[in-house]
Amino acid sequence: MSRPWITALACAFAVLTVTANSFAAAPKHGATYEGSLFASGTAALTKTVRLTVAASGKTGRVTWICGSGRAHNTLQFAITSAGTFKAYSNTGSLTVWSFVGRFVTPTTARAVLHLNATCDGKGGALNLALHS
């Protein structure tokens, strides 16, 4: 025997869960988060990524290194009150690299490092955790 109210209740719970998980969190002020984008092929290099939040919690700075022995890349950006951020490094109209993401909790962030015209051109998604 079918019980449509059970199906409707399950669907409503699923929608609420997905909606709640898509909201960003505020970062911990003055904190540093770290993560790595690991090499996924023979031509790819491992990238170490560090995100530092200002004491105000309103701005951040991303620094990443392409492999070992190379100069680091850095960019400052705004952090919204919802905990999301977008940073773009442009040369003229060309976006060389970008860093976009959100704080999932005060101690973790999820981001995507796009490497359009720098390093090995192989970016990707990564998790950043609060560095102790």
N, CA, C and O atoms as a printed pandas DataFrame, in Angstrom:
     atom_number atom_name residue_name chain_id  residue_number  x_coord  y_coord  z_coord
0              1         N          MET        A               1    0.829   -1.168    0.000
1              2        CA          MET        A               1    0.000    0.000    0.000
2              3         C          MET        A               1    0.887    1.250    0.000
3              4         O          MET        A               1    1.826    1.359    0.789
4              5         N          SER        A               2    0.587    2.149   -0.858
5              6        CA          SER        A               2    1.378    3.361   -1.020
6              7         C          SER        A               2    0.973    4.420    0.000
7              8         O          SER        A               2   -0.208    4.628    0.277
8              9         N          ARG        A               3    1.980    5.076    0.543
9             10        CA          ARG        A               3    1.740    6.179    1.481
10            11         C          ARG        A               3    2.428    7.420    0.917
11            12         O          ARG        A               3    3.613    7.637    1.169
12            13         N          PRO        A               4    1.692    8.240    0.151
13            14        CA          PRO        A               4    2.297    9.405   -0.504
14            15         C          PRO        A               4    2.861   10.420    0.482
15            16         O          PRO        A               4    3.813   11.123    0.145
16            17         N          TRP        A               5    2.318   10.519    1.668
17            18        CA          TRP        A               5    2.821   11.492    2.642
18            19         C          TRP        A               5    4.232   11.143    3.088
19            20         O          TRP        A               5    5.019   12.034    3.407
20            21         N          ILE        A               6    4.564    9.843    3.114
21            22        CA          ILE        A               6    5.922    9.435    3.490
22            23         C          ILE        A               6    6.902    9.881    2.410
23            24         O          ILE        A               6    7.978   10.395    2.716
24            25         N          THR        A               7    6.531    9.685    1.155
25            26        CA          THR        A               7    7.376   10.102    0.047
26            27         C          THR        A               7    7.544   11.625    0.049
27            28         O          THR        A               7    8.648   12.132   -0.150
28            29         N          ALA        A               8    6.447   12.348    0.276
29            30        CA          ALA        A               8    6.517   13.810    0.306
30            31         C          ALA        A               8    7.398   14.290    1.456
31            32         O          ALA        A               8    8.176   15.228    1.284
32            33         N          LEU        A               9    7.290   13.669    2.606
33            34        CA          LEU        A               9    8.111   14.035    3.758
34            35         C          LEU        A               9    9.589   13.756    3.491
35            36         O          LEU        A               9   10.444   14.570    3.839
36            37         N          ALA        A              10    9.893   12.627    2.884
37            38        CA          ALA        A              10   11.277   12.285    2.547
38            39         C          ALA        A              10   11.853   13.280    1.542
39            40         O          ALA        A              10   13.008   13.688    1.665
40            41         N          CYS        A              11   11.055   13.670    0.551
41            42        CA          CYS        A              11   11.522   14.649   -0.443
42            43         C          CYS        A              11   11.766   16.009    0.208
43            44         O          CYS        A              11   12.761   16.666   -0.098
44            45         N          ALA        A              12   10.885   16.434    1.087
45            46        CA          ALA        A              12   11.059   17.711    1.774
46            47         C          ALA        A              12   12.318   17.691    2.634
47            48         O          ALA        A              12   13.051   18.680    2.672
48            49         N          PHE        A              13   12.580   16.596    3.316
49            50        CA          PHE        A              13   13.786   16.479    4.137
50            51         C          PHE        A              13   15.034   16.549    3.264
51            52         O          PHE        A              13   16.010   17.200    3.636
52            53         N          ALA        A              14   15.014   15.890    2.113
53            54        CA          ALA        A              14   16.163   15.901    1.201
54            55         C          ALA        A              14   16.436   17.312    0.694
55            56         O          ALA        A              14   17.594   17.723    0.626
56            57         N          VAL        A              15   15.400   18.057    0.339
57            58        CA          VAL        A              15   15.568   19.427   -0.142
58            59         C          VAL        A              15   16.145   20.309    0.959
59            60         O          VAL        A              15   17.045   21.108    0.700
60            61         N          LEU        A              16   15.639   20.175    2.184
61            62        CA          LEU        A              16   16.155   20.960    3.304
62            63         C          LEU        A              16   17.614   20.637    3.584
63            64         O          LEU        A              16   18.398   21.538    3.879
64            65         N          THR        A              17   17.990   19.368    3.496
65            66        CA          THR        A              17   19.376   18.964    3.737
66            67         C          THR        A              17   20.304   19.549    2.689
67            68         O          THR        A              17   21.360   20.081    3.033
68            69         N          VAL        A              18   19.936   19.464    1.425
69            70        CA          VAL        A              18   20.755   20.008    0.337
70            71         C          VAL        A              18   20.872   21.522    0.480
71            72         O          VAL        A              18   21.958   22.077    0.308
72            73         N          THR        A              19   19.765   22.195    0.793
73            74        CA          THR        A              19   19.773   23.646    0.948
74            75         C          THR        A              19   20.664   24.057    2.111
75            76         O          THR        A              19   21.447   24.998    1.980
76            77         N          ALA        A              20   20.564   23.377    3.234
77            78        CA          ALA        A              20   21.381   23.715    4.404
78            79         C          ALA        A              20   22.864   23.512    4.121
79            80         O          ALA        A              20   23.692   24.288    4.597
80            81         N          ASN        A              21   23.210   22.488    3.357
81            82        CA          ASN        A              21   24.610   22.202    3.062
82            83         C          ASN        A              21   25.201   23.147    2.033
83            84         O          ASN        A              21   26.424   23.222    1.919
84            85         N          SER        A              22   24.364   23.890    1.259
85            86        CA          SER        A              22   24.921   24.779    0.265
86            87         C          SER        A              22   25.249   26.159    0.809
87            88         O          SER        A              22   25.861   26.963    0.106
88            89         N          PHE        A              23   24.860   26.452    2.038
89            90        CA          PHE        A              23   25.208   27.733    2.648
90            91         C          PHE        A              23   26.655   27.711    3.108
91            92         O          PHE        A              23   27.173   26.687    3.555
92            93         N          ALA        A              24   27.284   28.853    2.989
93            94        CA          ALA        A              24   28.663   28.978    3.445
94            95         C          ALA        A              24   28.673   29.406    4.909
95            96         O          ALA        A              24   27.660   29.866    5.437
96            97         N          ALA        A              25   29.817   29.254    5.556
97            98        CA          ALA        A              25   29.999   29.649    6.951
98            99         C          ALA        A              25   30.993   30.800    7.013
99           100         O          ALA        A              25   31.748   31.031    6.068
100          101         N          ALA        A              26   30.988   31.510    8.114
101          102        CA          ALA        A              26   31.970   32.576    8.311
102          103         C          ALA        A              26   33.306   31.950    8.702
103          104         O          ALA        A              26   33.331   30.984    9.463
104          105         N          PRO        A              27   34.417   32.487    8.194
105          106        CA          PRO        A              27   35.727   31.940    8.552
106          107         C          PRO        A              27   36.154   32.382    9.946
107          108         O          PRO        A              27   35.579   33.306   10.520
108          109         N          LYS        A              28   37.153   31.723   10.473
109          110        CA          LYS        A              28   37.745   32.123   11.739
110          111         C          LYS        A              28   38.663   33.312   11.451
111          112         O          LYS        A              28   39.551   33.223   10.602
112          113         N          HIS        A              29   38.451   34.412   12.151
113          114        CA          HIS        A              29   39.225   35.636   11.904
114          115         C          HIS        A              29   40.695   35.434   12.276
115          116         O          HIS        A              29   41.005   34.862   13.321
116          117         N          GLY        A              30   41.598   35.909   11.412
117          118        CA          GLY        A              30   43.032   35.816   11.647
118          119         C          GLY        A              30   43.607   34.423   11.486
119          120         O          GLY        A              30   44.740   34.176   11.900
120          121         N          ALA        A              31   42.860   33.515   10.900
121          122        CA          ALA        A              31   43.296   32.117   10.785
122          123         C          ALA        A              31   43.975   31.836    9.446
123          124         O          ALA        A              31   43.837   32.594    8.487
124          125         N          THR        A              32   44.704   30.735    9.410
125          126        CA          THR        A              32   45.339   30.251    8.188
126          127         C          THR        A              32   44.809   28.856    7.892
127          128         O          THR        A              32   44.728   28.007    8.780
128          129         N          TYR        A              33   44.451   28.634    6.643
129          130        CA          TYR        A              33   43.938   27.349    6.178
130          131         C          TYR        A              33   44.913   26.814    5.138
131          132         O          TYR        A              33   45.469   27.583    4.353
132          133         N          GLU        A              34   45.123   25.499    5.128
133          134        CA          GLU        A              34   46.059   24.909    4.163
134          135         C          GLU        A              34   45.448   23.688    3.488
135          136         O          GLU        A              34   44.607   22.986    4.050
136          137         N          GLY        A              35   45.904   23.466    2.262
137          138        CA          GLY        A              35   45.482   22.300    1.500
138          139         C          GLY        A              35   46.437   22.072    0.345
139          140         O          GLY        A              35   47.323   22.886    0.085
140          141         N          SER        A              36   46.248   20.961   -0.343
141          142        CA          SER        A              36   47.105   20.634   -1.487
142          143         C          SER        A              36   46.259   20.145   -2.638
143          144         O          SER        A              36   45.230   19.495   -2.453
144          145         N          LEU        A              37   46.714   20.469   -3.817
145          146        CA          LEU        A              37   46.140   19.963   -5.052
146          147         C          LEU        A              37   47.192   19.021   -5.609
147          148         O          LEU        A              37   48.224   19.463   -6.115
148          149         N          PHE        A              38   46.935   17.733   -5.517
149          150        CA          PHE        A              38   47.950   16.745   -5.848
150          151         C          PHE        A              38   48.042   16.484   -7.338
151          152         O          PHE        A              38   47.048   16.566   -8.060
152          153         N          ALA        A              39   49.239   16.171   -7.787
153          154        CA          ALA        A              39   49.488   15.853   -9.190
154          155         C          ALA        A              39   48.640   14.659   -9.601
155          156         O          ALA        A              39   48.607   13.639   -8.913
156          157         N          SER        A              40   47.958   14.799  -10.723
157          158        CA          SER        A              40   47.074   13.725  -11.174
158          159         C          SER        A              40   47.553   13.074  -12.468
159          160         O          SER        A              40   46.846   12.250  -13.049
160          161         N          GLY        A              41   48.725   13.433  -12.909
161          162        CA          GLY        A              41   49.255   12.852  -14.134
162          163         C          GLY        A              41   50.744   13.116  -14.228
163          164         O          GLY        A              41   51.311   13.801  -13.377
164          165         N          THR        A              42   51.374   12.582  -15.244
165          166        CA          THR        A              42   52.823   12.725  -15.368
166          167         C          THR        A              42   53.248   14.171  -15.596
167          168         O          THR        A              42   54.330   14.570  -15.164
168          169         N          ALA        A              43   52.412   14.964  -16.270
169          170        CA          ALA        A              43   52.773   16.364  -16.535
170          171         C          ALA        A              43   52.298   17.307  -15.431
171          172         O          ALA        A              43   52.629   18.493  -15.455
172          173         N          ALA        A              44   51.536   16.806  -14.474
173          174        CA          ALA        A              44   50.977   17.654  -13.416
174          175         C          ALA        A              44   51.944   17.793  -12.248
175          176         O          ALA        A              44   52.717   16.884  -11.949
176          177         N          LEU        A              45   51.885   18.955  -11.592
177          178        CA          LEU        A              45   52.698   19.231  -10.418
178          179         C          LEU        A              45   51.791   19.388   -9.200
179          180         O          LEU        A              45   50.649   19.828   -9.333
180          181         N          THR        A              46   52.283   19.036   -8.029
181          182        CA          THR        A              46   51.523   19.231   -6.798
182          183         C          THR        A              46   51.562   20.707   -6.420
183          184         O          THR        A              46   52.618   21.338   -6.456
184          185         N          LYS        A              47   50.397   21.255   -6.056
185          186        CA          LYS        A              47   50.299   22.658   -5.652
186          187         C          LYS        A              47   49.943   22.726   -4.168
187          188         O          LYS        A              47   48.969   22.112   -3.731
188          189         N          THR        A              48   50.729   23.470   -3.398
189          190        CA          THR        A              48   50.438   23.718   -1.994
190          191         C          THR        A              48   49.728   25.062   -1.915
191          192         O          THR        A              48   50.212   26.061   -2.446
192          193         N          VAL        A              49   48.566   25.080   -1.242
193          194        CA          VAL        A              49   47.736   26.278   -1.187
194          195         C          VAL        A              49   47.558   26.702    0.269
195          196         O          VAL        A              49   47.264   25.875    1.133
196          197         N          ARG        A              50   47.737   27.992    0.532
197          198        CA          ARG        A              50   47.549   28.555    1.872
198          199         C          ARG        A              50   46.617   29.755    1.747
199          200         O          ARG        A              50   46.850   30.650    0.935
200          201         N          LEU        A              51   45.569   29.767    2.550
201          202        CA          LEU        A              51   44.612   30.863    2.581
202          203         C          LEU        A              51   44.680   31.499    3.968
203          204         O          LEU        A              51   44.469   30.819    4.973
204          205         N          THR        A              52   44.970   32.783    4.026
205          206        CA          THR        A              52   45.064   33.496    5.291
206          207         C          THR        A              52   43.927   34.500    5.373
207          208         O          THR        A              52   43.742   35.308    4.462
208          209         N          VAL        A              53   43.163   34.454    6.463
209          210        CA          VAL        A              53   42.044   35.366    6.693
210          211         C          VAL        A              53   42.544   36.519    7.563
211          212         O          VAL        A              53   43.241   36.295    8.553
212          213         N          ALA        A              54   42.190   37.742    7.196
213          214        CA          ALA        A              54   42.572   38.921    7.980
214          215         C          ALA        A              54   41.876   38.892    9.344
215          216         O          ALA        A              54   40.884   38.187    9.531
216          217         N          ALA        A              55   42.403   39.656   10.280
217          218        CA          ALA        A              55   41.829   39.726   11.627
218          219         C          ALA        A              55   40.379   40.214   11.602
219          220         O          ALA        A              55   39.593   39.862   12.481
220          221         N          SER        A              56   40.024   41.018   10.607
221          222        CA          SER        A              56   38.648   41.511   10.476
222          223         C          SER        A              56   37.702   40.439    9.937
223          224         O          SER        A              56   36.489   40.529   10.126
224          225         N          GLY        A              57   38.252   39.423    9.265
225          226        CA          GLY        A              57   37.443   38.381    8.632
226          227         C          GLY        A              57   36.827   38.809    7.317
227          228         O          GLY        A              57   36.079   38.043    6.710
228          229         N          LYS        A              58   37.126   40.025    6.861
229          230        CA          LYS        A              58   36.508   40.556    5.649
230          231         C          LYS        A              58   37.356   40.382    4.402
231          232         O          LYS        A              58   36.844   40.504    3.288
232          233         N          THR        A              59   38.643   40.100    4.566
233          234        CA          THR        A              59   39.520   39.881    3.418
234          235         C          THR        A              59   40.378   38.647    3.666
235          236         O          THR        A              59   40.535   38.183    4.796
236          237         N          GLY        A              60   40.917   38.143    2.586
237          238        CA          GLY        A              60   41.805   36.996    2.668
238          239         C          GLY        A              60   42.905   37.117    1.636
239          240         O          GLY        A              60   42.861   37.970    0.750
240          241         N          ARG        A              61   43.886   36.253    1.766
241          242        CA          ARG        A              61   44.990   36.206    0.814
242          243         C          ARG        A              61   45.267   34.733    0.521
243          244         O          ARG        A              61   45.431   33.923    1.434
244          245         N          VAL        A              62   45.316   34.404   -0.760
245          246        CA          VAL        A              62   45.669   33.050   -1.170
246          247         C          VAL        A              62   47.093   33.067   -1.693
247          248         O          VAL        A              62   47.483   33.961   -2.444
248          249         N          THR        A              63   47.863   32.069   -1.287
249          250        CA          THR        A              63   49.223   31.884   -1.782
250          251         C          THR        A              63   49.344   30.428   -2.191
251          252         O          THR        A              63   48.971   29.532   -1.434
252          253         N          TRP        A              64   49.860   30.192   -3.378
253          254        CA          TRP        A              64   50.070   28.816   -3.806
254          255         C          TRP        A              64   51.401   28.699   -4.530
255          256         O          TRP        A              64   51.900   29.649   -5.134
256          257         N          ILE        A              65   51.950   27.503   -4.446
257          258        CA          ILE        A              65   53.250   27.215   -5.062
258          259         C          ILE        A              65   53.059   26.093   -6.069
259          260         O          ILE        A              65   52.434   25.078   -5.765
260          261         N          CYS        A              66   53.588   26.273   -7.248
261          262        CA          CYS        A              66   53.503   25.281   -8.317
262          263         C          CYS        A              66   54.715   24.362   -8.241
263          264         O          CYS        A              66   55.801   24.725   -8.695
264          265         N          GLY        A              67   54.537   23.180   -7.674
265          266        CA          GLY        A              67   55.649   22.245   -7.549
266          267         C          GLY        A              67   56.667   22.722   -6.530
267          268         O          GLY        A              67   56.333   23.502   -5.639
268          269         N          SER        A              68   57.889   22.269   -6.647
269          270        CA          SER        A              68   58.930   22.674   -5.696
270          271         C          SER        A              68   59.961   23.541   -6.398
271          272         O          SER        A              68   60.221   23.380   -7.591
272          273         N          GLY        A              69   60.545   24.463   -5.641
273          274        CA          GLY        A              69   61.603   25.316   -6.174
274          275         C          GLY        A              69   61.132   26.439   -7.066
275          276         O          GLY        A              69   61.944   27.039   -7.771
276          277         N          ARG        A              70   59.851   26.745   -7.060
277          278        CA          ARG        A              70   59.331   27.826   -7.893
278          279         C          ARG        A              70   58.813   28.958   -7.008
279          280         O          ARG        A              70   58.522   28.752   -5.830
280          281         N          ALA        A              71   58.703   30.121   -7.572
281          282        CA          ALA        A              71   58.175   31.273   -6.833
282          283         C          ALA        A              71   56.690   31.066   -6.538
283          284         O          ALA        A              71   55.985   30.391   -7.288
284          285         N          HIS        A              72   56.231   31.653   -5.445
285          286        CA          HIS        A              72   54.826   31.521   -5.083
286          287         C          HIS        A              72   53.983   32.572   -5.814
287          288         O          HIS        A              72   54.496   33.582   -6.297
288          289         N          ASN        A              73   52.699   32.308   -5.877
289          290        CA          ASN        A              73   51.724   33.212   -6.475
290          291         C          ASN        A              73   50.787   33.644   -5.358
291          292         O          ASN        A              73   50.415   32.825   -4.518
292          293         N          THR        A              74   50.402   34.900   -5.332
293          294        CA          THR        A              74   49.545   35.377   -4.255
294          295         C          THR        A              74   48.543   36.393   -4.775
295          296         O          THR        A              74   48.792   37.089   -5.760
296          297         N          LEU        A              75   47.414   36.464   -4.100
297          298        CA          LEU        A              75   46.356   37.376   -4.492
298          299         C          LEU        A              75   45.479   37.657   -3.282
299          300         O          LEU        A              75   45.154   36.745   -2.521
300          301         N          GLN        A              76   45.096   38.914   -3.102
301          302        CA          GLN        A              76   44.216   39.294   -2.008
302          303         C          GLN        A              76   42.791   39.414   -2.543
303          304         O          GLN        A              76   42.594   39.749   -3.711
304          305         N          PHE        A              77   41.788   39.139   -1.688
305          306        CA          PHE        A              77   40.398   39.152   -2.123
306          307         C          PHE        A              77   39.473   39.457   -0.947
307          308         O          PHE        A              77   39.879   39.386    0.213
308          309         N          ALA        A              78   38.231   39.794   -1.264
309          310        CA          ALA        A              78   37.206   40.046   -0.255
310          311         C          ALA        A              78   36.518   38.736    0.116
311          312         O          ALA        A              78   36.384   37.835   -0.711
312          313         N          ILE        A              79   36.086   38.645    1.370
313          314        CA          ILE        A              79   35.289   37.515    1.842
314          315         C          ILE        A              79   33.918   38.078    2.178
315          316         O          ILE        A              79   33.814   39.012    2.974
316          317         N          THR        A              80   32.871   37.530    1.591
317          318        CA          THR        A              80   31.528   38.031    1.839
318          319         C          THR        A              80   31.080   37.648    3.249
319          320         O          THR        A              80   31.692   36.798    3.896
320          321         N          SER        A              81   30.015   38.280    3.712
321          322        CA          SER        A              81   29.481   37.961    5.034
322          323         C          SER        A              81   28.963   36.527    5.094
323          324         O          SER        A              81   28.829   35.959    6.179
324          325         N          ALA        A              82   28.674   35.941    3.936
325          326        CA          ALA        A              82   28.226   34.549    3.872
326          327         C          ALA        A              82   29.395   33.562    3.842
327          328         O          ALA        A              82   29.187   32.351    3.924
328          329         N          GLY        A              83   30.639   34.081    3.724
329          330        CA          GLY        A              83   31.813   33.211    3.727
330          331         C          GLY        A              83   32.260   32.737    2.363
331          332         O          GLY        A              83   33.013   31.767    2.270
332          333         N          THR        A              84   31.823   33.385    1.305
333          334        CA          THR        A              84   32.267   33.022   -0.040
334          335         C          THR        A              84   33.355   33.986   -0.503
335          336         O          THR        A              84   33.477   35.091    0.025
336          337         N          PHE        A              85   34.141   33.567   -1.487
337          338        CA          PHE        A              85   35.221   34.403   -1.999
338          339         C          PHE        A              85   35.510   34.088   -3.456
339          340         O          PHE        A              85   35.251   32.984   -3.936
340          341         N          LYS        A              86   36.061   35.101   -4.163
341          342        CA          LYS        A              86   36.457   34.971   -5.568
342          343         C          LYS        A              86   37.698   35.824   -5.765
343          344         O          LYS        A              86   37.713   36.994   -5.383
344          345         N          ALA        A              87   38.727   35.259   -6.351
345          346        CA          ALA        A              87   39.956   36.003   -6.629
346          347         C          ALA        A              87   40.391   35.683   -8.053
347          348         O          ALA        A              87   40.391   34.524   -8.468
348          349         N          TYR        A              88   40.761   36.721   -8.796
349          350        CA          TYR        A              88   41.174   36.556  -10.188
350          351         C          TYR        A              88   42.484   37.280  -10.438
351          352         O          TYR        A              88   42.647   38.429  -10.028
352          353         N          SER        A              89   43.409   36.623  -11.101
353          354        CA          SER        A              89   44.654   37.234  -11.530
354          355         C          SER        A              89   44.576   37.398  -13.041
355          356         O          SER        A              89   44.614   36.419  -13.786
356          357         N          ASN        A              90   44.466   38.638  -13.482
357          358        CA          ASN        A              90   44.293   38.916  -14.906
358          359         C          ASN        A              90   45.498   39.628  -15.486
359          360         O          ASN        A              90   46.159   40.415  -14.810
360          361         N          THR        A              91   45.772   39.340  -16.745
361          362        CA          THR        A              91   46.730   40.096  -17.544
362          363         C          THR        A              91   45.935   40.582  -18.748
363          364         O          THR        A              91   45.642   39.816  -19.666
364          365         N          GLY        A              92   45.590   41.870  -18.731
365          366        CA          GLY        A              92   44.694   42.385  -19.763
366          367         C          GLY        A              92   43.340   41.727  -19.608
367          368         O          GLY        A              92   42.778   41.727  -18.513
368          369         N          SER        A              93   42.811   41.173  -20.670
369          370        CA          SER        A              93   41.514   40.500  -20.603
370          371         C          SER        A              93   41.651   39.001  -20.338
371          372         O          SER        A              93   40.646   38.296  -20.246
372          373         N          LEU        A              94   42.883   38.510  -20.215
373          374        CA          LEU        A              94   43.131   37.087  -19.978
374          375         C          LEU        A              94   43.193   36.804  -18.473
375          376         O          LEU        A              94   43.985   37.417  -17.757
376          377         N          THR        A              95   42.359   35.877  -17.998
377          378        CA          THR        A              95   42.450   35.429  -16.604
378          379         C          THR        A              95   43.532   34.367  -16.553
379          380         O          THR        A              95   43.363   33.277  -17.098
380          381         N          VAL        A              96   44.643   34.680  -15.899
381          382        CA          VAL        A              96   45.785   33.774  -15.817
382          383         C          VAL        A              96   45.485   32.636  -14.844
383          384         O          VAL        A              96   45.728   31.468  -15.147
384          385         N          TRP        A              97   44.950   32.993  -13.661
385          386        CA          TRP        A              97   44.521   32.000  -12.694
386          387         C          TRP        A              97   43.464   32.609  -11.792
387          388         O          TRP        A              97   43.377   33.829  -11.654
388          389         N          SER        A              98   42.662   31.748  -11.180
389          390        CA          SER        A              98   41.625   32.228  -10.271
390          391         C          SER        A              98   41.444   31.241   -9.127
391          392         O          SER        A              98   41.828   30.075   -9.216
392          393         N          PHE        A              99   40.849   31.741   -8.052
393          394        CA          PHE        A              99   40.627   30.964   -6.831
394          395         C          PHE        A              99   39.236   31.335   -6.330
395          396         O          PHE        A              99   38.993   32.480   -5.951
396          397         N          VAL        A             100   38.324   30.365   -6.329
397          398        CA          VAL        A             100   36.929   30.608   -5.990
398          399         C          VAL        A             100   36.485   29.560   -4.980
399          400         O          VAL        A             100   36.804   28.379   -5.126
400          401         N          GLY        A             101   35.747   29.989   -3.951
401          402        CA          GLY        A             101   35.272   28.991   -3.005
402          403         C          GLY        A             101   34.427   29.560   -1.894
403          404         O          GLY        A             101   33.916   30.677   -1.974
404          405         N          ARG        A             102   34.293   28.746   -0.837
405          406        CA          ARG        A             102   33.492   29.133    0.312
406          407         C          ARG        A             102   33.985   28.404    1.551
407          408         O          ARG        A             102   34.580   27.330    1.465
408          409         N          PHE        A             103   33.728   29.001    2.691
409          410        CA          PHE        A             103   34.012   28.348    3.951
410          411         C          PHE        A             103   32.822   27.453    4.271
411          412         O          PHE        A             103   31.689   27.926    4.355
412          413         N          VAL        A             104   33.076   26.176    4.446
413          414        CA          VAL        A             104   32.023   25.210    4.735
414          415         C          VAL        A             104   31.695   25.248    6.223
415          416         O          VAL        A             104   30.528   25.180    6.611
416          417         N          THR        A             105   32.719   25.356    7.043
417          418        CA          THR        A             105   32.607   25.535    8.488
418          419         C          THR        A             105   33.661   26.566    8.875
419          420         O          THR        A             105   34.476   26.942    8.033
420          421         N          PRO        A             106   33.673   27.034   10.119
421          422        CA          PRO        A             106   34.733   27.963   10.505
422          423         C          PRO        A             106   36.145   27.362   10.420
423          424         O          PRO        A             106   37.129   28.101   10.436
424          425         N          THR        A             107   36.250   26.039   10.330
425          426        CA          THR        A             107   37.564   25.399   10.281
426          427         C          THR        A             107   37.898   24.755    8.936
427          428         O          THR        A             107   38.993   24.216    8.776
428          429         N          THR        A             108   36.987   24.798    7.971
429          430        CA          THR        A             108   37.253   24.196    6.658
430          431         C          THR        A             108   36.702   25.069    5.529
431          432         O          THR        A             108   35.703   25.771    5.686
432          433         N          ALA        A             109   37.380   24.999    4.403
433          434        CA          ALA        A             109   36.938   25.704    3.200
434          435         C          ALA        A             109   37.052   24.757    2.017
435          436         O          ALA        A             109   37.863   23.831    2.024
436          437         N          ARG        A             110   36.244   24.994    1.018
437          438        CA          ARG        A             110   36.274   24.236   -0.231
438          439         C          ARG        A             110   36.495   25.248   -1.337
439          440         O          ARG        A             110   35.793   26.257   -1.403
440          441         N          ALA        A             111   37.464   24.994   -2.209
441          442        CA          ALA        A             111   37.799   25.954   -3.266
442          443         C          ALA        A             111   38.193   25.246   -4.549
443          444         O          ALA        A             111   38.462   24.045   -4.571
444          445         N          VAL        A             112   38.216   26.025   -5.607
445          446        CA          VAL        A             112   38.693   25.551   -6.910
446          447         C          VAL        A             112   39.781   26.509   -7.363
447          448         O          VAL        A             112   39.572   27.721   -7.424
448          449         N          LEU        A             113   40.935   25.961   -7.678
449          450        CA          LEU        A             113   42.049   26.725   -8.221
450          451         C          LEU        A             113   42.072   26.476   -9.724
451          452         O          LEU        A             113   42.361   25.368  -10.174
452          453         N          HIS        A             114   41.765   27.522  -10.498
453          454        CA          HIS        A             114   41.775   27.425  -11.961
454          455         C          HIS        A             114   43.115   27.951  -12.453
455          456         O          HIS        A             114   43.478   29.091  -12.164
456          457         N          LEU        A             115   43.846   27.138  -13.185
457          458        CA          LEU        A             115   45.150   27.546  -13.728
458          459         C          LEU        A             115   45.034   27.612  -15.245
459          460         O          LEU        A             115   45.402   26.674  -15.952
460          461         N          ASN        A             116   44.522   28.725  -15.726
461          462        CA          ASN        A             116   44.256   28.864  -17.156
462          463         C          ASN        A             116   45.524   29.033  -17.982
463          464         O          ASN        A             116   45.649   28.430  -19.048
464          465         N          ALA        A             117   46.465   29.845  -17.506
465          466        CA          ALA        A             117   47.642   30.156  -18.321
466          467         C          ALA        A             117   48.899   30.253  -17.464
467          468         O          ALA        A             117   49.756   31.100  -17.714
468          469         N          THR        A             118   49.014   29.394  -16.457
469          470        CA          THR        A             118   50.194   29.410  -15.609
470          471         C          THR        A             118   50.461   28.014  -15.064
471          472         O          THR        A             118   49.623   27.118  -15.169
472          473         N          CYS        A             119   51.626   27.850  -14.487
473          474        CA          CYS        A             119   52.043   26.579  -13.900
474          475         C          CYS        A             119   51.941   25.488  -14.962
475          476         O          CYS        A             119   52.452   25.655  -16.069
476          477         N          ASP        A             120   51.287   24.376  -14.636
477          478        CA          ASP        A             120   51.130   23.288  -15.609
478          479         C          ASP        A             120   49.747   23.296  -16.249
479          480         O          ASP        A             120   49.419   22.403  -17.030
480          481         N          GLY        A             121   48.921   24.316  -15.917
481          482        CA          GLY        A             121   47.581   24.412  -16.487
482          483         C          GLY        A             121   46.590   23.436  -15.895
483          484         O          GLY        A             121   45.465   23.323  -16.382
484          485         N          LYS        A             122   46.995   22.719  -14.834
485          486        CA          LYS        A             122   46.132   21.693  -14.251
486          487         C          LYS        A             122   45.697   22.111  -12.843
487          488         O          LYS        A             122   46.400   21.860  -11.865
488          489         N          GLY        A             123   44.539   22.748  -12.759
489          490        CA          GLY        A             123   43.963   23.139  -11.487
490          491         C          GLY        A             123   43.002   22.073  -11.007
491          492         O          GLY        A             123   43.040   20.930  -11.464
492          493         N          GLY        A             124   42.139   22.459  -10.079
493          494        CA          GLY        A             124   41.141   21.530   -9.593
494          495         C          GLY        A             124   40.577   21.954   -8.251
495          496         O          GLY        A             124   40.943   22.995   -7.707
496          497         N          ALA        A             125   39.674   21.127   -7.723
497          498        CA          ALA        A             125   39.029   21.398   -6.441
498          499         C          ALA        A             125   39.900   20.880   -5.305
499          500         O          ALA        A             125   40.585   19.866   -5.440
500          501         N          LEU        A             126   39.861   21.592   -4.185
501          502        CA          LEU        A             126   40.617   21.166   -3.019
502          503         C          LEU        A             126   39.925   21.588   -1.735
503          504         O          LEU        A             126   39.127   22.526   -1.721
504          505         N          ASN        A             127   40.240   20.885   -0.662
505          506        CA          ASN        A             127   39.768   21.202    0.666
506          507         C          ASN        A             127   40.888   21.886    1.424
507          508         O          ASN        A             127   42.052   21.496    1.326
508          509         N          LEU        A             128   40.525   22.911    2.180
509          510        CA          LEU        A             128   41.498   23.619    3.016
510          511         C          LEU        A             128   41.064   23.468    4.464
511          512         O          LEU        A             128   39.895   23.674    4.792
512          513         N          ALA        A             129   41.998   23.110    5.325
513          514        CA          ALA        A             129   41.701   22.910    6.744
514          515         C          ALA        A             129   42.444   23.930    7.574
515          516         O          ALA        A             129   43.519   24.392    7.190
516          517         N          LEU        A             130   41.876   24.280    8.710
517          518        CA          LEU        A             130   42.492   25.223    9.630
518          519         C          LEU        A             130   43.859   24.692   10.038
519          520         O          LEU        A             130   44.003   23.544   10.459
520          521         N          HIS        A             131   44.853   25.554    9.902
521          522        CA          HIS        A             131   46.229   25.175   10.250
522          523         C          HIS        A             131   46.465   25.542   11.707
523          524         O          HIS        A             131   46.205   26.670   12.127
524          525         N          SER        A             132   46.958   24.580   12.469
525          526        CA          SER        A             132   47.161   24.833   13.903
526          527         C          SER        A             132   48.395   25.616   14.195
527          528         O          SER        A             132   48.686   25.900   15.357
